C-alpha cells in the first residue's frame, strides 16, 4: 500500500514453491527468492474430487495445473491490499489433510479443509 502498486504471489506447483512479485511499467518483477513448501507438503487437492469454489465442479485431473486455479498461477492484490482475482491454491500433506486457500475479487480470503466428503 505504501508503494501504491499491485503485488502478487506467483505459485510454482511443479517445483513446490512460490514467490512474491510486484508490478511495474515492464510487467511483473520478482521480489526476492522463492519460498519452498515445507517437507511433506505439496501442491495437491489430495482426495478432494471437487473445486472448493463449487462442490459440483470436478477437477479435470490430479496434475499440477489443477492445484492452483488463479489465472496464470498468480494471486494478485491491488494497491489497497485487496485481491483482484478469484481462485484457490490447494495444498496437501502426506497424512491426507487437504486445504484450499483462496481469494475472491471482493476482498475475501478463504481457508477450506476437505473433510473427506465436502469442503468446510
Phi and psi restraints in degrees (value plus and minus 20) as a CYANA .aco file:
   2 UNK   PHI     -81.1   -41.1
   2 UNK   PSI     -54.1   -14.1
   3 UNK   PHI    -111.3   -71.3
   3 UNK   PSI     -25.5    14.5
   4 UNK   PHI      32.0    72.0
   4 UNK   PSI      33.0    73.0
   5 UNK   PHI    -163.0  -123.0
   5 UNK   PSI     145.3   185.3
   6 UNK   PHI     -99.5   -59.5
   6 UNK   PSI     122.1   162.1
   7 UNK   PHI    -143.2  -103.2
   7 UNK   PSI     142.4   182.4
   8 UNK   PHI    -170.2  -130.2
   8 UNK   PSI     137.6   177.6
   9 UNK   PHI    -128.4   -88.4
   9 UNK   PSI     100.0   140.0
  10 UNK   PHI    -120.9   -80.9
  10 UNK   PSI      95.8   135.8
  11 UNK   PHI    -110.4   -70.4
  11 UNK   PSI     117.9   157.9
  12 UNK   PHI    -140.8  -100.8
  12 UNK   PSI      62.2   102.2
  13 UNK   PHI     -85.8   -45.8
  13 UNK   PSI     -43.8    -3.8
  14 UNK   PHI     -91.1   -51.1
  14 UNK   PSI     -44.8    -4.8
  15 UNK   PHI    -138.7   -98.7
  15 UNK   PSI      -8.2    31.8
  16 UNK   PHI      33.0    73.0
  16 UNK   PSI      30.0    70.0
  17 UNK   PHI    -168.0  -128.0
  17 UNK   PSI     150.0   190.0
  18 UNK   PHI    -171.4  -131.4
  18 UNK   PSI     144.1   184.1
  19 UNK   PHI    -169.8  -129.8
  19 UNK   PSI     140.6   180.6
  20 UNK   PHI    -110.2   -70.2
  20 UNK   PSI     128.5   168.5
  21 UNK   PHI    -160.0  -120.0
  21 UNK   PSI     137.4   177.4
  22 UNK   PHI    -149.9  -109.9
  22 UNK   PSI     136.3   176.3
  23 UNK   PHI    -121.2   -81.2
  23 UNK   PSI     111.4   151.4
  24 UNK   PHI    -149.2  -109.2
  24 UNK   PSI    -189.4  -149.4
  25 UNK   PHI     -83.0   -43.0
  25 UNK   PSI     -41.9    -1.9
  26 UNK   PHI    -114.7   -74.7
  26 UNK   PSI     -15.9    24.1
  27 UNK   PHI      91.0   131.0
  27 UNK   PSI    -170.1  -130.1
  28 UNK   PHI    -103.6   -63.6
  28 UNK   PSI     113.2   153.2
  29 UNK   PHI    -140.7  -100.7
  29 UNK   PSI     113.3   153.3
  30 UNK   PHI     -87.4   -47.4
  30 UNK   PSI     119.8   159.8
  31 UNK   PHI    -140.6  -100.6
  31 UNK   PSI      73.2   113.2
  32 UNK   PHI      68.1   108.1
  32 UNK   PSI    -195.9  -155.9
  33 UNK   PHI    -102.4   -62.4
  33 UNK   PSI     150.4   190.4
  34 UNK   PHI     -90.6   -50.6
  34 UNK   PSI     131.4   171.4
  35 UNK   PHI    -129.4   -89.4
  35 UNK   PSI     112.8   152.8
  36 UNK   PHI    -118.3   -78.3
  36 UNK   PSI     124.3   164.3
  37 UNK   PHI     -84.2   -44.2
  37 UNK   PSI     131.4   171.4
  38 UNK   PHI     -82.9   -42.9
  38 UNK   PSI     139.2   179.2
  39 UNK   PHI     -74.7   -34.7
  39 UNK   PSI     117.9   157.9
  40 UNK   PHI      50.5    90.5
  40 UNK   PSI      -8.0    32.0
  41 UNK   PHI    -134.4   -94.4
  41 UNK   PSI     110.0   150.0
  42 UNK   PHI    -153.0  -113.0
  42 UNK   PSI     136.2   176.2
  43 UNK   PHI     -90.3   -50.3
  43 UNK   PSI      92.8   132.8
  44 UNK   PHI    -188.9  -148.9
  44 UNK   PSI     131.2   171.2
  45 UNK   PHI    -121.6   -81.6
  45 UNK   PSI      -3.0    37.0
  46 UNK   PHI      29.7    69.7
  46 UNK   PSI    -147.9  -107.9
  47 UNK   PHI    -110.3   -70.3
  47 UNK   PSI     -20.8    19.2
  48 UNK   PHI     -90.0   -50.0
  48 UNK   PSI     100.8   140.8
  49 UNK   PHI    -106.8   -66.8
  49 UNK   PSI     -32.2     7.8
  50 UNK   PHI    -140.7  -100.7
  50 UNK   PSI     128.3   168.3
  51 UNK   PHI     -83.0   -43.0
  51 UNK   PSI     119.5   159.5
  52 UNK   PHI     -87.7   -47.7
  52 UNK   PSI     -38.4     1.6
  53 UNK   PHI    -101.5   -61.5
  53 UNK   PSI     -37.2     2.8
  54 UNK   PHI    -177.9  -137.9
  54 UNK   PSI      88.1   128.1
  55 UNK   PHI     -82.0   -42.0
  55 UNK   PSI     -31.5     8.5
  56 UNK   PHI    -121.5   -81.5
  56 UNK   PSI     -17.0    23.0
  57 UNK   PHI    -123.6   -83.6
  57 UNK   PSI      80.1   120.1
  58 UNK   PHI     -93.6   -53.6
  58 UNK   PSI     130.3   170.3
  59 UNK   PHI     -86.8   -46.8
  59 UNK   PSI     125.7   165.7
  60 UNK   PHI     -93.1   -53.1
  60 UNK   PSI     -52.3   -12.3
  61 UNK   PHI    -182.6  -142.6
  61 UNK   PSI    -195.5  -155.5
  62 UNK   PHI    -126.5   -86.5
  62 UNK   PSI      -0.4    39.6
  63 UNK   PHI    -103.4   -63.4
  63 UNK   PSI     136.6   176.6
  64 UNK   PHI     -70.6   -30.6
  64 UNK   PSI     -51.7   -11.7
  65 UNK   PHI     -78.0   -38.0
  65 UNK   PSI     -46.1    -6.1
  66 UNK   PHI    -100.3   -60.3
  66 UNK   PSI     -32.4     7.6
  67 UNK   PHI     -98.3   -58.3
  67 UNK   PSI     -40.1    -0.1
  68 UNK   PHI    -153.5  -113.5
  68 UNK   PSI      98.5   138.5
  69 UNK   PHI    -121.7   -81.7
  69 UNK   PSI     -17.2    22.8
  70 UNK   PHI     -88.8   -48.8
  70 UNK   PSI     119.3   159.3
  71 UNK   PHI     -75.8   -35.8
  71 UNK   PSI     109.0   149.0
  72 UNK   PHI      47.8    87.8
  72 UNK   PSI      -2.0    38.0
  73 UNK   PHI      38.8    78.8
  73 UNK   PSI       8.3    48.3
  74 UNK   PHI    -145.9  -105.9
  74 UNK   PSI      98.7   138.7
  75 UNK   PHI    -110.2   -70.2
  75 UNK   PSI     100.2   140.2
  76 UNK   PHI    -130.5   -90.5
  76 UNK   PSI     130.0   170.0
  77 UNK   PHI    -154.4  -114.4
  77 UNK   PSI     112.8   152.8
  78 UNK   PHI     -95.9   -55.9
  78 UNK   PSI     158.8   198.8
  79 UNK   PHI     -77.9   -37.9
  79 UNK   PSI     -43.6    -3.6
  80 UNK   PHI    -109.2   -69.2
  80 UNK   PSI     -18.4    21.6
  81 UNK   PHI      66.6   106.6
  81 UNK   PSI     -15.3    24.7
  82 UNK   PHI    -109.9   -69.9
  82 UNK   PSI     124.5   164.5
  83 UNK   PHI     -81.0   -41.0
  83 UNK   PSI     124.1   164.1
  84 UNK   PHI    -130.7   -90.7
  84 UNK   PSI     -27.9    12.1
  85 UNK   PHI    -155.1  -115.1
  85 UNK   PSI     132.3   172.3
  86 UNK   PHI    -114.7   -74.7
  86 UNK   PSI     130.1   170.1
  87 UNK   PHI     143.8   183.8
  87 UNK   PSI    -199.9  -159.9
  88 UNK   PHI    -158.5  -118.5
  88 UNK   PSI     133.8   173.8
  89 UNK   PHI    -138.0   -98.0
  89 UNK   PSI     107.1   147.1
  90 UNK   PHI    -126.1   -86.1
  90 UNK   PSI     111.4   151.4
  91 UNK   PHI    -152.0  -112.0
  91 UNK   PSI     129.6   169.6
  92 UNK   PHI    -162.3  -122.3
  92 UNK   PSI     133.4   173.4
  93 UNK   PHI    -128.0   -88.0
  93 UNK   PSI     154.2   194.2
  94 UNK   PHI     -88.9   -48.9
  94 UNK   PSI     -28.8    11.2
  95 UNK   PHI    -117.1   -77.1
  95 UNK   PSI     -16.2    23.8
  96 UNK   PHI      75.0   115.0
  96 UNK   PSI     -19.4    20.6
  97 UNK   PHI     -97.8   -57.8
  97 UNK   PSI     112.5   152.5
  98 UNK   PHI    -147.8  -107.8
  98 UNK   PSI     115.6   155.6
  99 UNK   PHI    -149.1  -109.1
  99 UNK   PSI     128.9   168.9
 100 UNK   PHI    -138.9   -98.9
 100 UNK   PSI     101.2   141.2
 101 UNK   PHI    -131.0   -91.0
 101 UNK   PSI      99.8   139.8
 102 UNK   PHI    -158.6  -118.6
 102 UNK   PSI     153.9   193.9
 103 UNK   PHI    -166.1  -126.1
 103 UNK   PSI     134.8   174.8
 104 UNK   PHI    -146.1  -106.1
 104 UNK   PSI     145.1   185.1
 105 UNK   PHI     -98.4   -58.4
 105 UNK   PSI     -10.2    29.8
 106 UNK   PHI    -125.3   -85.3
 106 UNK   PSI     -12.6    27.4
 107 UNK   PHI      84.1   124.1
 107 UNK   PSI     -20.5    19.5
 108 UNK   PHI    -106.3   -66.3
 108 UNK   PSI     112.5   152.5
 109 UNK   PHI    -125.4   -85.4
 109 UNK   PSI     113.4   153.4
 110 UNK   PHI    -146.4  -106.4
 110 UNK   PSI     123.8   163.8
 111 UNK   PHI    -145.0  -105.0
 111 UNK   PSI     102.9   142.9
 112 UNK   PHI    -144.5  -104.5
 112 UNK   PSI     129.3   169.3
 113 UNK   PHI    -139.0   -99.0
 113 UNK   PSI     116.4   156.4
 114 UNK   PHI    -104.1   -64.1
 114 UNK   PSI      98.0   138.0
 115 UNK   PHI    -112.9   -72.9
 115 UNK   PSI     -11.2    28.8
 116 UNK   PHI      83.9   123.9
 116 UNK   PSI     -40.4    -0.4
 117 UNK   PHI    -151.1  -111.1
 117 UNK   PSI     -43.3    -3.3
 118 UNK   PHI    -181.5  -141.5
 118 UNK   PSI     140.7   180.7
 119 UNK   PHI    -104.1   -64.1
 119 UNK   PSI     113.3   153.3
